[in-house]
């Protein structure tokens, strides 16, 4: 499945008020990312960081929810998941070429 195919499929399951779509999606993305972090936190707490299949599957499930919100957010912002992914790879390649992969700051 391509990012475009995924985004089209995800759009068919979207159900949120249009007048607050951006806020809804940003908060939903943060919430799902938090749930993913929480799943891993419990792996650290309960299994000393040992990732078993059940935990990995739970984290992958949450990752899917993160992807849904991200795809919808890209659409709402007038772009696409595919475009954002391509632009990110270009940005990271440029940082690597310039020796700026490590460090901090959006414009490095």
TORKOL-4160 file (C-alpha; in steps of 0.2 Angstrom, whole numbers, padded with zeros to 4 digits, m for minus):
108
<pt num="1" X="0000" Y="0000" Z="0000"/>
<pt num="2" X="0007" Y="0017" Z="m0004"/>
<pt num="3" X="0005" Y="0033" Z="0007"/>
<pt num="4" X="m0008" Y="0039" Z="m0006"/>
<pt num="5" X="m0018" Y="0023" Z="m0005"/>
<pt num="6" X="m0017" Y="0024" Z="0014"/>
<pt num="7" X="m0023" Y="0042" Z="0015"/>
<pt num="8" X="m0038" Y="0039" Z="0004"/>
<pt num="9" X="m0043" Y="0024" Z="0014"/>
<pt num="10" X="m0040" Y="0034" Z="0030"/>
<pt num="11" X="m0051" Y="0048" Z="0024"/>
<pt num="12" X="m0066" Y="0036" Z="0022"/>
<pt num="13" X="m0065" Y="0033" Z="0041"/>
<pt num="14" X="m0064" Y="0051" Z="0046"/>
<pt num="15" X="m0077" Y="0057" Z="0058"/>
<pt num="16" X="m0074" Y="0074" Z="0067"/>
<pt num="17" X="m0081" Y="0091" Z="0066"/>
<pt num="18" X="m0075" Y="0101" Z="0051"/>
<pt num="19" X="m0074" Y="0117" Z="0061"/>
<pt num="20" X="m0061" Y="0111" Z="0073"/>
<pt num="21" X="m0053" Y="0098" Z="0062"/>
<pt num="22" X="m0035" Y="0105" Z="0064"/>
<pt num="23" X="m0036" Y="0105" Z="0083"/>
<pt num="24" X="m0045" Y="0088" Z="0083"/>
<pt num="25" X="m0031" Y="0080" Z="0073"/>
<pt num="26" X="m0016" Y="0088" Z="0082"/>
<pt num="27" X="m0023" Y="0083" Z="0099"/>
<pt num="28" X="m0027" Y="0066" Z="0092"/>
<pt num="29" X="m0010" Y="0064" Z="0085"/>
<pt num="30" X="m0002" Y="0069" Z="0102"/>
<pt num="31" X="m0014" Y="0057" Z="0111"/>
<pt num="32" X="m0010" Y="0042" Z="0101"/>
<pt num="33" X="0009" Y="0046" Z="0102"/>
<pt num="34" X="0007" Y="0047" Z="0120"/>
<pt num="35" X="m0002" Y="0030" Z="0120"/>
<pt num="36" X="0012" Y="0023" Z="0110"/>
<pt num="37" X="0025" Y="0030" Z="0123"/>
<pt num="38" X="0014" Y="0023" Z="0137"/>
<pt num="39" X="0015" Y="0005" Z="0130"/>
<pt num="40" X="0034" Y="0006" Z="0129"/>
<pt num="41" X="0035" Y="0014" Z="0147"/>
<pt num="42" X="0026" Y="m0002" Z="0153"/>
<pt num="43" X="0038" Y="m0013" Z="0144"/>
<pt num="44" X="0052" Y="m0004" Z="0153"/>
<pt num="45" X="0043" Y="m0005" Z="0170"/>
<pt num="46" X="0036" Y="m0023" Z="0169"/>
<pt num="47" X="0049" Y="m0032" Z="0158"/>
<pt num="48" X="0065" Y="m0023" Z="0160"/>
<pt num="49" X="0064" Y="m0017" Z="0142"/>
<pt num="50" X="0062" Y="m0034" Z="0135"/>
<pt num="51" X="0050" Y="m0033" Z="0121"/>
<pt num="52" X="0039" Y="m0048" Z="0118"/>
<pt num="53" X="0028" Y="m0051" Z="0103"/>
<pt num="54" X="0012" Y="m0046" Z="0113"/>
<pt num="55" X="0020" Y="m0029" Z="0117"/>
<pt num="56" X="0027" Y="m0026" Z="0100"/>
<pt num="57" X="0010" Y="m0029" Z="0092"/>
<pt num="58" X="0002" Y="m0017" Z="0105"/>
<pt num="59" X="0015" Y="m0004" Z="0100"/>
<pt num="60" X="0012" Y="m0007" Z="0081"/>
<pt num="61" X="m0007" Y="m0005" Z="0084"/>
<pt num="62" X="m0004" Y="0012" Z="0092"/>
<pt num="63" X="0008" Y="0016" Z="0078"/>
<pt num="64" X="m0006" Y="0013" Z="0066"/>
<pt num="65" X="m0017" Y="0026" Z="0075"/>
<pt num="66" X="m0003" Y="0038" Z="0075"/>
<pt num="67" X="m0001" Y="0036" Z="0056"/>
<pt num="68" X="m0020" Y="0038" Z="0054"/>
<pt num="69" X="m0020" Y="0055" Z="0063"/>
<pt num="70" X="m0004" Y="0060" Z="0054"/>
<pt num="71" X="m0012" Y="0056" Z="0037"/>
<pt num="72" X="m0027" Y="0066" Z="0041"/>
<pt num="73" X="m0017" Y="0080" Z="0047"/>
<pt num="74" X="m0007" Y="0081" Z="0031"/>
<pt num="75" X="m0023" Y="0082" Z="0021"/>
<pt num="76" X="m0031" Y="0095" Z="0032"/>
<pt num="77" X="m0015" Y="0106" Z="0030"/>
<pt num="78" X="m0017" Y="0104" Z="0011"/>
<pt num="79" X="m0003" Y="0092" Z="0008"/>
<pt num="80" X="m0001" Y="0073" Z="0009"/>
<pt num="81" X="0008" Y="0060" Z="0019"/>
<pt num="82" X="0018" Y="0056" Z="0003"/>
<pt num="83" X="0024" Y="0074" Z="0001"/>
<pt num="84" X="0029" Y="0076" Z="0019"/>
<pt num="85" X="0038" Y="0060" Z="0019"/>
<pt num="86" X="0048" Y="0065" Z="0003"/>
<pt num="87" X="0052" Y="0082" Z="0010"/>
<pt num="88" X="0058" Y="0074" Z="0026"/>
<pt num="89" X="0070" Y="0063" Z="0017"/>
<pt num="90" X="0077" Y="0077" Z="0007"/>
<pt num="91" X="0079" Y="0087" Z="0023"/>
<pt num="92" X="0088" Y="0073" Z="0032"/>
<pt num="93" X="0099" Y="0069" Z="0017"/>
<pt num="94" X="0104" Y="0087" Z="0017"/>
<pt num="95" X="0108" Y="0087" Z="0035"/>
<pt num="96" X="0119" Y="0071" Z="0033"/>
<pt num="97" X="0128" Y="0079" Z="0018"/>
<pt num="98" X="0132" Y="0094" Z="0029"/>
<pt num="99" X="0137" Y="0085" Z="0044"/>
<pt num="100" X="0122" Y="0091" Z="0054"/>
<pt num="101" X="0112" Y="0075" Z="0058"/>
<pt num="102" X="0117" Y="0077" Z="0076"/>
<pt num="103" X="0113" Y="0092" Z="0086"/>
<pt num="104" X="0097" Y="0102" Z="0088"/>
<pt num="105" X="0087" Y="0115" Z="0080"/>
<pt num="106" X="0075" Y="0115" Z="0065"/>
<pt num="107" X="0086" Y="0124" Z="0053"/>
<pt num="108" X="0102" Y="0115" Z="0056"/>
